[in-house]
Amino acid sequence: MEPITHMMTGACLARAGCNRKAAYATVAMTIAAELPDIDTLWGFDGPVAGFQHHRGITHTFVGIPLEAALVVGAVWLLHRWRVRRAKAGVEVTAAPVRWGLLWVFALLALGSHLLLDYTNNYGLRPFFPFNPRWYAGSIVFIFEPVLFAALLGALVMPFLFGLINSEIGARRRPFRGRGWAIAALLVMVGTWTWRVVEQQKAVTLAGSLDLSAMQPEGSAAVPIVRISANPYPINPYRWHMVVEAPGFYQVTTADTLRGTLSDASPSDVFHKPGTTLATLKAKQSRLGQAYLDWSSYPLVTDVTSAAQDPDDPRALSVVTFRDLRFFYDVAFLKGRTDPPLTGRVILDADRRVARMEMNGRSER
């Protein structure tokens, strides 16, 4: 998920009751809920390095206990600073200072980050380094307006009601917003449950797809190898489907409310490309190895420049890495024409890596 949803989830978890049990729970859990994305700093070493390490060790069950300790350590420094500045006899915190319990709460918030990232179709490797497999629930888009609105409302509404109460002279209550926070978390769980049900309906719909209809007349029945249902934002009834056959992929859109699939066209069929010398070399590059480790439905194509001259030593080949899970359009993303998370390996005439690109950013 995107960072703001992560942080608001941590804040709501704290306001649901944790902030009554241990001082600094809200600040610790808000920070912890987004801390695993510190691995984006690898991007300063280049886009390929950023892609390699994104959702790496900081997004694992091995890493989060150490991250929780870092958060508690930072909050301890904040507490010491506040104590030194406080006047004699003034309470520094409304809740008791419990460092062990605060570590548990930070761990809970870090776990929420892993869970939220699991729910979208990028996935994560929670058991790394012992198990390198990627896991993706693919039930919620990376930015889900429904969840965003519920979490934001849970944090803003208590503040607005507090302003109203101050206008009429009502005494301010400590630890406001518990009911709102719990309601937002219940909306989140309910949304996930609803989407899991609809996702299974979409998979069932795609399982009835006749793949032989897109093949030459007289072809034998084509078996389905795998099916992937990928979410659209807001609408739980609409799913981008990737259906794999032995020699090709077919994409379609499922409407689980009406129980229909979109009409197929030749542009919805992607034949699995054969291996060429260029694709073989590109797959052995750093980008190629990282991409094939992560991608569930990779489409690796060799596109040689039309202006290539066999006698020109500057002649290039471009090998493109795309994942069919992201081949669909939403309001702010043109995935069909310019899919996100596209990688390119540019080879020179000797089939050596000249440079690599990830999402349009170059790295040599």
PyMOL commands that set and color helices and strands:
alter all, ss='L'
color gray80, all
select helices_A, chain A and resi 3-21+25-32+35-45+47-53+57-59+64-85+99-119+145-167+178-207+211-214+266-268+277-283+286-294+324-326
alter helices_A, ss='H'
color red, helices_A
select strands_A, chain A and resi 226-231+238-244+248-255+260-261+269-271+298-304+317-323+329-330+333-334+343-347+353-358+361-363
alter strands_A, ss='S'
color yellow, strands_A
deselect
rebuild
show_as cartoon
